[in-house]
Amino acid sequence: MPNLRWAPLALVLLAAPAAAAPKGLTIDDMLAMQRVGEPAVSPDGKWVAYSLRTTDLDANKGRLDLWLAAVDGSGARRLTSDPANDSSPAWSPDGAYVYFSSTRGGSSQVWRIAVAGGEAEQVTKVPLDVGGFRLFPDGKRLLLAIDVWPDTRTLAASVAKDAEMAKIKTSALVYDGLLFRHWDTWEDGRFSHLFAWSPDAPTEARDLTPGLTTDTPTHPFGGMDDTAISPDGKTVAYVARVGGKAIAWTTNTDVFLVKADGTGKPTALTGANLAYDFAPTYSPDGKSLAVLAMGRPGYEADRQRIVIYDVATGKPRTVTEAWDRSPGSLAWSADGKTLYTSADNLGQHSLFAVDAATGKVTTLVEKGYNAGPQVARGELVFARDTLRQPAELFAIPATGGAPRQLTRHNDARVAKIAWGDYEQFTFKGAKGDTVYAYLVKPANWDGKKKVPVVALIHGGPQGSFGDHFHYRWNPQVFAGRGYAAVVIDFHGSTGYGQAFTDAINGDWGGAPYDDIMAGLDHALKTWSFLDGKRLTAAGASYGGYMINWINGKTDRFKALVCHDGNLDEQLAYYDTEELWFPEWEHGGTPHDNPAGYAKHNPIDLVANWKTPTLVIHGGKDYRVVDTQGMSTFTALQRKGIPSRLVYFPDENHWVLKPQNSKKWHDEVLGWLDRYTAGVK
């Protein structure tokens, strides 16, 4: 395949000739970017409401406001402006109001604001924080997600139990089963339930899931996209984990149906499937419910299929069995004949139309990262970004066409930055398979001098480093510092067919390592300006594991960065929370299959370590716990290898706070500079 090239847009510089040349992307530039998200199209298809995140460095947090953009591209305007966070916009059926979540008043509640103008008004006044909401088709009732004690039937009773629990003076947490903590939170006995709220009783609501001892929406990453309300407003669909005592080692989530008036018990629509079922989406006529479903129990990276259920009979029909991609969020066309979705696709995240009857897939937008399609009459509205463009809202005809930009919040900032040219390339990797990768060249590179190289290794491991503007691992930040960044979608990556994704199972240090080495060899041979004597690598999560594995396999790198990476895969099974993941990846438990964990375990290669390594870890990371990072640092120090530990007590698996992100970038880039600046 020929290399695919994108060159930065020519910049028209209006400044005086003596003005300094634009500089490459920095962390300060990224923090200044305004982040567009949560698009919601108005009932008439003319407007899209969305959230806009700005960063307040002094407060060390982000702030969310709501905006409106015209779908015809004629402009955008601010809808809300308040020191509190306003998010999750939803339209009233008549298009007169935008409902939203807000922390105004110190509690998370539902508010609304007239599109024509005026002050926002509070809608719900329930005594507990609202975690999410949906508007019923009648435009009056709301579906609320609220954390409550499962043995209470009313919000008032849950508040009373909160008060009783607050009287307990001991700090002990006592558990009789798993999961006792998840992602970055210790379980406290409360669970997210769904409530039907009516304006007739603004301070109370009816629990539609009483007694439920798991979360809906699911924690930590489920949202209101995992709920749906039938067009007639009589039924609520929701997603919840199933498994009881086995909940930590099963991936089984089901879509349940419950009457919106609270009568009757929930029924599991997808009960026959013991793997993941999620993202329920009603057809416009309410006769069908589309869901995303995996087929293999216990495997969180199985191919996601679109399955359409007949609501009356409960009979499922798999629509995309022949499509070797994993679709994401779903949106029905107005006539119910088409489903719009997006999926990883050969190093892109493409937009697709799927015929609901035949399963025929049509590519609408191939290049770039395109996600969250929303139907706007004859058009689609979606968020789009690339390696040189932060996300903005775009629109295309529903039949496809060139994307038309609707929002331009970052145009001025983008124009002031010197972006590194980038190109996608392929090479022959492990097993003789074609492997895809990107090279991002240094910003302001003169085309002559040799430059240091950083290999960025993605996590997952079932993930992809594509043509995407990332706010934590952005190759352009490294390019802005003078590095050429090489990002390789090794075996196990997504978007290349399920067999390619599955290839990493039981082979963590095998084919992926071979791909990374072969990809770097190919890049160094193809582009003579890449300095193989100043080669570095950095990665997080699985990428951090791979850094530890690399350190024991080769000394070709001048410096390494290990962020939230496992040192000991056997111990990692016992200190993580979601046990289904290592059980699938390594073929069972370590006490039943120790060889599966010993096959590619970095701790067994510590004797070979030589390379200076920066270790980074978060204290609230319960996925890859901090003792893994501390153990890595201890091993490096004991062996006398130059090393440094950067520990964030208040961060989880990701470094999210703005000031911490600045520190992260300073430490990572400073470490790489230290070991590449003087090497010739």
WOPE-V254355 format. One record per helix or strand. SS is the DSSP state (H for helix, E for strand). FROM is the first residue (numbers start at 1). TO is the last residue. If there is no record, write none. Layout:
ss={SS	SS}
from={FROM	FROM}
to={TO	TO}
This chain:
ss={E	E	H	E	E	E	E	E	E	H	E	E	E	E	H	E	E	E	H	E	H	E	E	H	E	E	E	E	E	E	E	E	E	E	E	E	E	E	H	E	E	H	E	E	H	E	H	H	E	H	E	H	H	H	H	E	H	E	H}
from={4	23	27	35	47	61	76	86	97	104	109	121	132	142	155	181	185	190	199	206	224	227	235	244	253	267	277	288	305	316	331	338	348	361	369	379	389	404	411	417	422	430	434	451	475	484	498	511	530	542	559	569	579	594	602	613	626	643	658}
to={6	23	32	41	56	70	78	91	102	106	114	122	135	149	166	182	186	197	201	207	226	229	241	246	259	268	282	293	310	318	332	345	355	365	376	386	397	405	415	417	428	432	440	457	480	489	502	526	540	553	563	575	585	598	608	618	638	648	676}
